[in-house]
Amino acid sequence: MEVLTRAIANEYRDRALLLPSNGLQDIGERRKLREELQARCNLTELQAVNIINGFHIPDYVKIAAIKAEKEAQENEN
């Protein structure tokens, strides 16, 4: 599992921009992209959908960084 970074989020957002918008519905190729991002970075469905649609990316990156830091500290102890 990877920690979500701005680069990863931008990669998925950019890939989604190449797909038909379909009203930003979570269907077809957009759904596959969302599922791939979820699995890659251990995100919730809502987080992945928002990232793919370009919403709240800085917030989700920060949340992921804080979570990774907490996990690293717990593993040290």
mmCIF file as gemmi writes it, N, C-alpha and C atoms, coordinates in Angstrom:
data_model
loop_
_atom_site.group_PDB
_atom_site.id
_atom_site.type_symbol
_atom_site.label_atom_id
_atom_site.label_alt_id
_atom_site.label_comp_id
_atom_site.label_asym_id
_atom_site.label_entity_id
_atom_site.label_seq_id
_atom_site.pdbx_PDB_ins_code
_atom_site.Cartn_x
_atom_site.Cartn_y
_atom_site.Cartn_z
_atom_site.occupancy
_atom_site.B_iso_or_equiv
_atom_site.pdbx_formal_charge
_atom_site.auth_seq_id
_atom_site.auth_asym_id
_atom_site.pdbx_PDB_model_num
ATOM 1 N N . MET Axp A 1 ? 0.833 -1.17 0 1 0 ? 1 A 1
ATOM 2 C CA . MET Axp A 1 ? 0 0 0 1 0 ? 1 A 1
ATOM 3 C C . MET Axp A 1 ? 0.885 1.243 0 1 0 ? 1 A 1
ATOM 4 N N . GLU Axp A 2 ? 0.515 2.205 -0.798 1 0 ? 2 A 1
ATOM 5 C CA . GLU Axp A 2 ? 1.279 3.447 -0.871 1 0 ? 2 A 1
ATOM 6 C C . GLU Axp A 2 ? 0.553 4.548 -0.095 1 0 ? 2 A 1
ATOM 7 N N . VAL Axp A 3 ? 1.319 5.494 0.394 1 0 ? 3 A 1
ATOM 8 C CA . VAL Axp A 3 ? 0.737 6.675 1.025 1 0 ? 3 A 1
ATOM 9 C C . VAL Axp A 3 ? 0.36 7.636 -0.095 1 0 ? 3 A 1
ATOM 10 N N . LEU Axp A 4 ? -0.844 8.147 -0.023 1 0 ? 4 A 1
ATOM 11 C CA . LEU Axp A 4 ? -1.304 9.101 -1.024 1 0 ? 4 A 1
ATOM 12 C C . LEU Axp A 4 ? -0.415 10.336 -1.017 1 0 ? 4 A 1
ATOM 13 N N . THR Axp A 5 ? 0.064 10.706 -2.186 1 0 ? 5 A 1
ATOM 14 C CA . THR Axp A 5 ? 0.84 11.941 -2.343 1 0 ? 5 A 1
ATOM 15 C C . THR Axp A 5 ? 0.128 12.829 -3.352 1 0 ? 5 A 1
ATOM 16 N N . ARG Axp A 6 ? 0.58 14.054 -3.419 1 0 ? 6 A 1
ATOM 17 C CA . ARG Axp A 6 ? -0.004 14.976 -4.4 1 0 ? 6 A 1
ATOM 18 C C . ARG Axp A 6 ? 0.222 14.441 -5.82 1 0 ? 6 A 1
ATOM 19 N N . ALA Axp A 7 ? 1.378 13.858 -6.067 1 0 ? 7 A 1
ATOM 20 C CA . ALA Axp A 7 ? 1.689 13.324 -7.396 1 0 ? 7 A 1
ATOM 21 C C . ALA Axp A 7 ? 0.734 12.185 -7.776 1 0 ? 7 A 1
ATOM 22 N N . ILE Axp A 8 ? 0.469 11.293 -6.828 1 0 ? 8 A 1
ATOM 23 C CA . ILE Axp A 8 ? -0.455 10.193 -7.103 1 0 ? 8 A 1
ATOM 24 C C . ILE Axp A 8 ? -1.854 10.743 -7.356 1 0 ? 8 A 1
ATOM 25 N N . ALA Axp A 9 ? -2.305 11.65 -6.514 1 0 ? 9 A 1
ATOM 26 C CA . ALA Axp A 9 ? -3.635 12.241 -6.676 1 0 ? 9 A 1
ATOM 27 C C . ALA Axp A 9 ? -3.751 12.944 -8.024 1 0 ? 9 A 1
ATOM 28 N N . ASN Axp A 10 ? -2.73 13.701 -8.394 1 0 ? 10 A 1
ATOM 29 C CA . ASN Axp A 10 ? -2.756 14.404 -9.676 1 0 ? 10 A 1
ATOM 30 C C . ASN Axp A 10 ? -2.769 13.423 -10.847 1 0 ? 10 A 1
ATOM 31 N N . GLU Axp A 11 ? -2.019 12.323 -10.701 1 0 ? 11 A 1
ATOM 32 C CA . GLU Axp A 11 ? -1.992 11.305 -11.757 1 0 ? 11 A 1
ATOM 33 C C . GLU Axp A 11 ? -3.398 10.773 -12.032 1 0 ? 11 A 1
ATOM 34 N N . TYR Axp A 12 ? -4.121 10.429 -10.97 1 0 ? 12 A 1
ATOM 35 C CA . TYR Axp A 12 ? -5.466 9.878 -11.137 1 0 ? 12 A 1
ATOM 36 C C . TYR Axp A 12 ? -6.454 10.932 -11.614 1 0 ? 12 A 1
ATOM 37 N N . ARG Axp A 13 ? -6.329 12.143 -11.121 1 0 ? 13 A 1
ATOM 38 C CA . ARG Axp A 13 ? -7.203 13.216 -11.597 1 0 ? 13 A 1
ATOM 39 C C . ARG Axp A 13 ? -6.972 13.449 -13.082 1 0 ? 13 A 1
ATOM 40 N N . ASP Axp A 14 ? -5.701 13.478 -13.497 1 0 ? 14 A 1
ATOM 41 C CA . ASP Axp A 14 ? -5.377 13.701 -14.908 1 0 ? 14 A 1
ATOM 42 C C . ASP Axp A 14 ? -5.874 12.557 -15.783 1 0 ? 14 A 1
ATOM 43 N N . ARG Axp A 15 ? -5.758 11.325 -15.285 1 0 ? 15 A 1
ATOM 44 C CA . ARG Axp A 15 ? -6.269 10.175 -16.041 1 0 ? 15 A 1
ATOM 45 C C . ARG Axp A 15 ? -7.787 10.261 -16.172 1 0 ? 15 A 1
ATOM 46 N N . ALA Axp A 16 ? -8.464 10.737 -15.131 1 0 ? 16 A 1
ATOM 47 C CA . ALA Axp A 16 ? -9.93 10.873 -15.17 1 0 ? 16 A 1
ATOM 48 C C . ALA Axp A 16 ? -10.351 11.953 -16.16 1 0 ? 16 A 1
ATOM 49 N N . LEU Axp A 17 ? -9.532 12.984 -16.302 1 0 ? 17 A 1
ATOM 50 C CA . LEU Axp A 17 ? -9.865 14.06 -17.242 1 0 ? 17 A 1
ATOM 51 C C . LEU Axp A 17 ? -9.888 13.56 -18.683 1 0 ? 17 A 1
ATOM 52 N N . LEU Axp A 18 ? -9.198 12.474 -18.947 1 0 ? 18 A 1
ATOM 53 C CA . LEU Axp A 18 ? -9.165 11.903 -20.293 1 0 ? 18 A 1
ATOM 54 C C . LEU Axp A 18 ? -10.396 11.05 -20.592 1 0 ? 18 A 1
ATOM 55 N N . LEU Axp A 19 ? -11.175 10.744 -19.568 1 0 ? 19 A 1
ATOM 56 C CA . LEU Axp A 19 ? -12.369 9.916 -19.731 1 0 ? 19 A 1
ATOM 57 C C . LEU Axp A 19 ? -13.593 10.782 -20.009 1 0 ? 19 A 1
ATOM 58 N N . PRO Axp A 20 ? -14.629 10.195 -20.631 1 0 ? 20 A 1
ATOM 59 C CA . PRO Axp A 20 ? -15.884 10.941 -20.782 1 0 ? 20 A 1
ATOM 60 C C . PRO Axp A 20 ? -16.416 11.314 -19.397 1 0 ? 20 A 1
ATOM 61 N N . SER Axp A 21 ? -16.951 12.516 -19.255 1 0 ? 21 A 1
ATOM 62 C CA . SER Axp A 21 ? -17.364 12.989 -17.924 1 0 ? 21 A 1
ATOM 63 C C . SER Axp A 21 ? -18.557 12.211 -17.38 1 0 ? 21 A 1
ATOM 64 N N . ASN Axp A 22 ? -19.502 11.823 -18.228 1 0 ? 22 A 1
ATOM 65 C CA . ASN Axp A 22 ? -20.695 11.083 -17.769 1 0 ? 22 A 1
ATOM 66 C C . ASN Axp A 22 ? -21.297 11.707 -16.514 1 0 ? 22 A 1
ATOM 67 N N . GLY Axp A 23 ? -21.241 13.015 -16.425 1 0 ? 23 A 1
ATOM 68 C CA . GLY Axp A 23 ? -21.789 13.676 -15.241 1 0 ? 23 A 1
ATOM 69 C C . GLY Axp A 23 ? -21.019 13.345 -13.982 1 0 ? 23 A 1
ATOM 70 N N . LEU Axp A 24 ? -19.766 12.946 -14.117 1 0 ? 24 A 1
ATOM 71 C CA . LEU Axp A 24 ? -18.896 12.533 -13.007 1 0 ? 24 A 1
ATOM 72 C C . LEU Axp A 24 ? -19.435 11.327 -12.244 1 0 ? 24 A 1
ATOM 73 N N . GLN Axp A 25 ? -20.284 10.548 -12.902 1 0 ? 25 A 1
ATOM 74 C CA . GLN Axp A 25 ? -20.819 9.337 -12.267 1 0 ? 25 A 1
ATOM 75 C C . GLN Axp A 25 ? -19.732 8.28 -12.139 1 0 ? 25 A 1
ATOM 76 N N . ASP Axp A 26 ? -19.846 7.488 -11.098 1 0 ? 26 A 1
ATOM 77 C CA . ASP Axp A 26 ? -18.882 6.428 -10.812 1 0 ? 26 A 1
ATOM 78 C C . ASP Axp A 26 ? -19.279 5.172 -11.591 1 0 ? 26 A 1
ATOM 79 N N . ILE Axp A 27 ? -19.059 5.224 -12.918 1 0 ? 27 A 1
ATOM 80 C CA . ILE Axp A 27 ? -19.425 4.108 -13.782 1 0 ? 27 A 1
ATOM 81 C C . ILE Axp A 27 ? -18.303 3.845 -14.778 1 0 ? 27 A 1
ATOM 82 N N . GLY Axp A 28 ? -18.291 2.636 -15.316 1 0 ? 28 A 1
ATOM 83 C CA . GLY Axp A 28 ? -17.363 2.284 -16.378 1 0 ? 28 A 1
ATOM 84 C C . GLY Axp A 28 ? -15.902 2.469 -16.011 1 0 ? 28 A 1
ATOM 85 N N . GLU Axp A 29 ? -15.168 3.111 -16.909 1 0 ? 29 A 1
ATOM 86 C CA . GLU Axp A 29 ? -13.733 3.315 -16.718 1 0 ? 29 A 1
ATOM 87 C C . GLU Axp A 29 ? -13.433 4.195 -15.507 1 0 ? 29 A 1
ATOM 88 N N . ARG Axp A 30 ? -14.31 5.144 -15.226 1 0 ? 30 A 1
ATOM 89 C CA . ARG Axp A 30 ? -14.125 6.013 -14.056 1 0 ? 30 A 1
ATOM 90 C C . ARG Axp A 30 ? -14.192 5.181 -12.776 1 0 ? 30 A 1
ATOM 91 N N . ARG Axp A 31 ? -15.09 4.212 -12.734 1 0 ? 31 A 1
ATOM 92 C CA . ARG Axp A 31 ? -15.201 3.336 -11.562 1 0 ? 31 A 1
ATOM 93 C C . ARG Axp A 31 ? -13.94 2.486 -11.419 1 0 ? 31 A 1
ATOM 94 N N . LYS Axp A 32 ? -13.449 1.934 -12.512 1 0 ? 32 A 1
ATOM 95 C CA . LYS Axp A 32 ? -12.22 1.136 -12.467 1 0 ? 32 A 1
ATOM 96 C C . LYS Axp A 32 ? -11.056 1.97 -11.956 1 0 ? 32 A 1
ATOM 97 N N . LEU Axp A 33 ? -10.979 3.212 -12.404 1 0 ? 33 A 1
ATOM 98 C CA . LEU Axp A 33 ? -9.925 4.122 -11.957 1 0 ? 33 A 1
ATOM 99 C C . LEU Axp A 33 ? -10.047 4.381 -10.454 1 0 ? 33 A 1
ATOM 100 N N . ARG Axp A 34 ? -11.275 4.604 -9.998 1 0 ? 34 A 1
ATOM 101 C CA . ARG Axp A 34 ? -11.517 4.839 -8.566 1 0 ? 34 A 1
ATOM 102 C C . ARG Axp A 34 ? -11.124 3.616 -7.745 1 0 ? 34 A 1
ATOM 103 N N . GLU Axp A 35 ? -11.502 2.445 -8.203 1 0 ? 35 A 1
ATOM 104 C CA . GLU Axp A 35 ? -11.166 1.223 -7.475 1 0 ? 35 A 1
ATOM 105 C C . GLU Axp A 35 ? -9.654 1.009 -7.422 1 0 ? 35 A 1
ATOM 106 N N . GLU Axp A 36 ? -8.975 1.323 -8.509 1 0 ? 36 A 1
ATOM 107 C CA . GLU Axp A 36 ? -7.517 1.194 -8.551 1 0 ? 36 A 1
ATOM 108 C C . GLU Axp A 36 ? -6.864 2.126 -7.531 1 0 ? 36 A 1
ATOM 109 N N . LEU Axp A 37 ? -7.332 3.373 -7.483 1 0 ? 37 A 1
ATOM 110 C CA . LEU Axp A 37 ? -6.792 4.344 -6.528 1 0 ? 37 A 1
ATOM 111 C C . LEU Axp A 37 ? -7.081 3.911 -5.096 1 0 ? 37 A 1
ATOM 112 N N . GLN Axp A 38 ? -8.288 3.439 -4.846 1 0 ? 38 A 1
ATOM 113 C CA . GLN Axp A 38 ? -8.64 2.955 -3.504 1 0 ? 38 A 1
ATOM 114 C C . GLN Axp A 38 ? -7.692 1.86 -3.047 1 0 ? 38 A 1
ATOM 115 N N . ALA Axp A 39 ? -7.474 0.884 -3.916 1 0 ? 39 A 1
ATOM 116 C CA . ALA Axp A 39 ? -6.615 -0.245 -3.562 1 0 ? 39 A 1
ATOM 117 C C . ALA Axp A 39 ? -5.158 0.194 -3.403 1 0 ? 39 A 1
ATOM 118 N N . ARG Axp A 40 ? -4.715 1.096 -4.255 1 0 ? 40 A 1
ATOM 119 C CA . ARG Axp A 40 ? -3.315 1.527 -4.228 1 0 ? 40 A 1
ATOM 120 C C . ARG Axp A 40 ? -2.976 2.268 -2.944 1 0 ? 40 A 1
ATOM 121 N N . CYS Axp A 41 ? -3.907 3.113 -2.477 1 0 ? 41 A 1
ATOM 122 C CA . CYS Axp A 41 ? -3.591 3.991 -1.342 1 0 ? 41 A 1
ATOM 123 C C . CYS Axp A 41 ? -4.49 3.764 -0.128 1 0 ? 41 A 1
ATOM 124 N N . ASN Axp A 42 ? -5.254 2.673 -0.115 1 0 ? 42 A 1
ATOM 125 C CA . ASN Axp A 42 ? -6.124 2.361 1.02 1 0 ? 42 A 1
ATOM 126 C C . ASN Axp A 42 ? -7.038 3.537 1.373 1 0 ? 42 A 1
ATOM 127 N N . LEU Axp A 43 ? -7.797 3.986 0.389 1 0 ? 43 A 1
ATOM 128 C CA . LEU Axp A 43 ? -8.705 5.113 0.575 1 0 ? 43 A 1
ATOM 129 C C . LEU Axp A 43 ? -10.144 4.629 0.635 1 0 ? 43 A 1
ATOM 130 N N . THR Axp A 44 ? -11.008 5.454 1.2 1 0 ? 44 A 1
ATOM 131 C CA . THR Axp A 44 ? -12.434 5.154 1.152 1 0 ? 44 A 1
ATOM 132 C C . THR Axp A 44 ? -12.938 5.46 -0.253 1 0 ? 44 A 1
ATOM 133 N N . GLU Axp A 45 ? -14.105 4.949 -0.555 1 0 ? 45 A 1
ATOM 134 C CA . GLU Axp A 45 ? -14.707 5.217 -1.86 1 0 ? 45 A 1
ATOM 135 C C . GLU Axp A 45 ? -14.912 6.711 -2.053 1 0 ? 45 A 1
ATOM 136 N N . LEU Axp A 46 ? -15.407 7.39 -1.032 1 0 ? 46 A 1
ATOM 137 C CA . LEU Axp A 46 ? -15.652 8.829 -1.128 1 0 ? 46 A 1
ATOM 138 C C . LEU Axp A 46 ? -14.356 9.6 -1.391 1 0 ? 46 A 1
ATOM 139 N N . GLN Axp A 47 ? -13.305 9.257 -0.671 1 0 ? 47 A 1
ATOM 140 C CA . GLN Axp A 47 ? -12.026 9.936 -0.89 1 0 ? 47 A 1
ATOM 141 C C . GLN Axp A 47 ? -11.546 9.744 -2.323 1 0 ? 47 A 1
ATOM 142 N N . ALA Axp A 48 ? -11.6 8.506 -2.806 1 0 ? 48 A 1
ATOM 143 C CA . ALA Axp A 48 ? -11.127 8.218 -4.161 1 0 ? 48 A 1
ATOM 144 C C . ALA Axp A 48 ? -11.965 8.935 -5.215 1 0 ? 48 A 1
ATOM 145 N N . VAL Axp A 49 ? -13.28 8.948 -5.048 1 0 ? 49 A 1
ATOM 146 C CA . VAL Axp A 49 ? -14.152 9.65 -5.998 1 0 ? 49 A 1
ATOM 147 C C . VAL Axp A 49 ? -13.819 11.134 -6.006 1 0 ? 49 A 1
ATOM 148 N N . ASN Axp A 50 ? -13.682 11.713 -4.837 1 0 ? 50 A 1
ATOM 149 C CA . ASN Axp A 50 ? -13.369 13.14 -4.768 1 0 ? 50 A 1
ATOM 150 C C . ASN Axp A 50 ? -12.025 13.46 -5.402 1 0 ? 50 A 1
ATOM 151 N N . ILE Axp A 51 ? -11.031 12.639 -5.167 1 0 ? 51 A 1
ATOM 152 C CA . ILE Axp A 51 ? -9.71 12.874 -5.758 1 0 ? 51 A 1
ATOM 153 C C . ILE Axp A 51 ? -9.789 12.797 -7.273 1 0 ? 51 A 1
ATOM 154 N N . ILE Axp A 52 ? -10.451 11.77 -7.784 1 0 ? 52 A 1
ATOM 155 C CA . ILE Axp A 52 ? -10.576 11.618 -9.231 1 0 ? 52 A 1
ATOM 156 C C . ILE Axp A 52 ? -11.305 12.808 -9.847 1 0 ? 52 A 1
ATOM 157 N N . ASN Axp A 53 ? -12.261 13.359 -9.114 1 0 ? 53 A 1
ATOM 158 C CA . ASN Axp A 53 ? -13.006 14.511 -9.611 1 0 ? 53 A 1
ATOM 159 C C . ASN Axp A 53 ? -12.319 15.842 -9.287 1 0 ? 53 A 1
ATOM 160 N N . GLY Axp A 54 ? -11.154 15.778 -8.626 1 0 ? 54 A 1
ATOM 161 C CA . GLY Axp A 54 ? -10.378 16.98 -8.356 1 0 ? 54 A 1
ATOM 162 C C . GLY Axp A 54 ? -10.785 17.762 -7.127 1 0 ? 54 A 1
ATOM 163 N N . PHE Axp A 55 ? -11.526 17.131 -6.227 1 0 ? 55 A 1
ATOM 164 C CA . PHE Axp A 55 ? -12.014 17.822 -5.031 1 0 ? 55 A 1
ATOM 165 C C . PHE Axp A 55 ? -11.191 17.446 -3.801 1 0 ? 55 A 1
ATOM 166 N N . HIS Axp A 56 ? -10.856 18.413 -2.989 1 0 ? 56 A 1
ATOM 167 C CA . HIS Axp A 56 ? -10.247 18.215 -1.667 1 0 ? 56 A 1
ATOM 168 C C . HIS Axp A 56 ? -8.903 17.484 -1.682 1 0 ? 56 A 1
ATOM 169 N N . ILE Axp A 57 ? -8.189 17.536 -2.77 1 0 ? 57 A 1
ATOM 170 C CA . ILE Axp A 57 ? -6.929 16.8 -2.878 1 0 ? 57 A 1
ATOM 171 C C . ILE Axp A 57 ? -5.934 17.189 -1.777 1 0 ? 57 A 1
ATOM 172 N N . PRO Axp A 58 ? -5.684 18.48 -1.53 1 0 ? 58 A 1
ATOM 173 C CA . PRO Axp A 58 ? -4.719 18.811 -0.467 1 0 ? 58 A 1
ATOM 174 C C . PRO Axp A 58 ? -5.13 18.248 0.899 1 0 ? 58 A 1
ATOM 175 N N . ASP Axp A 59 ? -6.431 18.235 1.169 1 0 ? 59 A 1
ATOM 176 C CA . ASP Axp A 59 ? -6.921 17.713 2.449 1 0 ? 59 A 1
ATOM 177 C C . ASP Axp A 59 ? -6.643 16.218 2.576 1 0 ? 59 A 1
ATOM 178 N N . TYR Axp A 60 ? -6.932 15.474 1.525 1 0 ? 60 A 1
ATOM 179 C CA . TYR Axp A 60 ? -6.727 14.025 1.566 1 0 ? 60 A 1
ATOM 180 C C . TYR Axp A 60 ? -5.245 13.659 1.628 1 0 ? 60 A 1
ATOM 181 N N . VAL Axp A 61 ? -4.412 14.429 0.953 1 0 ? 61 A 1
ATOM 182 C CA . VAL Axp A 61 ? -2.966 14.184 1.012 1 0 ? 61 A 1
ATOM 183 C C . VAL Axp A 61 ? -2.463 14.42 2.436 1 0 ? 61 A 1
ATOM 184 N N . LYS Axp A 62 ? -2.943 15.487 3.056 1 0 ? 62 A 1
ATOM 185 C CA . LYS Axp A 62 ? -2.525 15.785 4.43 1 0 ? 62 A 1
ATOM 186 C C . LYS Axp A 62 ? -3.009 14.705 5.398 1 0 ? 62 A 1
ATOM 187 N N . ILE Axp A 63 ? -4.244 14.265 5.239 1 0 ? 63 A 1
ATOM 188 C CA . ILE Axp A 63 ? -4.782 13.197 6.09 1 0 ? 63 A 1
ATOM 189 C C . ILE Axp A 63 ? -3.93 11.942 5.956 1 0 ? 63 A 1
ATOM 190 N N . ALA Axp A 64 ? -3.577 11.587 4.73 1 0 ? 64 A 1
ATOM 191 C CA . ALA Axp A 64 ? -2.768 10.388 4.491 1 0 ? 64 A 1
ATOM 192 C C . ALA Axp A 64 ? -1.382 10.522 5.118 1 0 ? 64 A 1
ATOM 193 N N . ALA Axp A 65 ? -0.79 11.709 5.023 1 0 ? 65 A 1
ATOM 194 C CA . ALA Axp A 65 ? 0.538 11.934 5.598 1 0 ? 65 A 1
ATOM 195 C C . ALA Axp A 65 ? 0.488 11.823 7.122 1 0 ? 65 A 1
ATOM 196 N N . ILE Axp A 66 ? -0.525 12.39 7.735 1 0 ? 66 A 1
ATOM 197 C CA . ILE Axp A 66 ? -0.675 12.325 9.195 1 0 ? 66 A 1
ATOM 198 C C . ILE Axp A 66 ? -0.883 10.881 9.639 1 0 ? 66 A 1
ATOM 199 N N . LYS Axp A 67 ? -1.73 10.158 8.905 1 0 ? 67 A 1
ATOM 200 C CA . LYS Axp A 67 ? -1.991 8.754 9.23 1 0 ? 67 A 1
ATOM 201 C C . LYS Axp A 67 ? -0.713 7.922 9.113 1 0 ? 67 A 1
ATOM 202 N N . ALA Axp A 68 ? 0.061 8.144 8.06 1 0 ? 68 A 1
ATOM 203 C CA . ALA Axp A 68 ? 1.311 7.398 7.86 1 0 ? 68 A 1
ATOM 204 C C . ALA Axp A 68 ? 2.312 7.718 8.962 1 0 ? 68 A 1
ATOM 205 N N . GLU Axp A 69 ? 2.357 8.992 9.363 1 0 ? 69 A 1
ATOM 206 C CA . GLU Axp A 69 ? 3.279 9.382 10.426 1 0 ? 69 A 1
ATOM 207 C C . GLU Axp A 69 ? 2.889 8.722 11.75 1 0 ? 69 A 1
ATOM 208 N N . LYS Axp A 70 ? 1.596 8.701 12.053 1 0 ? 70 A 1
ATOM 209 C CA . LYS Axp A 70 ? 1.123 8.049 13.28 1 0 ? 70 A 1
ATOM 210 C C . LYS Axp A 70 ? 1.458 6.562 13.276 1 0 ? 70 A 1
ATOM 211 N N . GLU Axp A 71 ? 1.244 5.917 12.14 1 0 ? 71 A 1
ATOM 212 C CA . GLU Axp A 71 ? 1.542 4.492 12.044 1 0 ? 71 A 1
ATOM 213 C C . GLU Axp A 71 ? 3.031 4.227 12.214 1 0 ? 71 A 1
ATOM 214 N N . ALA Axp A 72 ? 3.852 5.086 11.654 1 0 ? 72 A 1
ATOM 215 C CA . ALA Axp A 72 ? 5.304 4.942 11.788 1 0 ? 72 A 1
ATOM 216 C C . ALA Axp A 72 ? 5.723 5.091 13.254 1 0 ? 72 A 1
ATOM 217 N N . GLN Axp A 73 ? 5.125 6.064 13.96 1 0 ? 73 A 1
ATOM 218 C CA . GLN Axp A 73 ? 5.452 6.265 15.37 1 0 ? 73 A 1
ATOM 219 C C . GLN Axp A 73 ? 5.002 5.07 16.204 1 0 ? 73 A 1
ATOM 220 N N . GLU Axp A 74 ? 3.84 4.519 15.884 1 0 ? 74 A 1
ATOM 221 C CA . GLU Axp A 74 ? 3.337 3.364 16.631 1 0 ? 74 A 1
ATOM 222 C C . GLU Axp A 74 ? 4.242 2.149 16.416 1 0 ? 74 A 1
ATOM 223 N N . ASN Axp A 75 ? 4.779 2.01 15.218 1 0 ? 75 A 1
ATOM 224 C CA . ASN Axp A 75 ? 5.662 0.883 14.921 1 0 ? 75 A 1
ATOM 225 C C . ASN Axp A 75 ? 7.014 1.022 15.596 1 0 ? 75 A 1
ATOM 226 N N . GLU Axp A 76 ? 7.417 2.256 15.891 1 0 ? 76 A 1
ATOM 227 C CA . GLU Axp A 76 ? 8.669 2.483 16.61 1 0 ? 76 A 1
ATOM 228 C C . GLU Axp A 76 ? 8.565 2.059 18.059 1 0 ? 76 A 1
ATOM 229 N N . ASN Axp A 77 ? 7.387 2.225 18.616 1 0 ? 77 A 1
ATOM 230 C CA . ASN Axp A 77 ? 7.166 1.917 20.032 1 0 ? 77 A 1
ATOM 231 C C . ASN Axp A 77 ? 6.916 0.508 20.22 1 0 ? 77 A 1
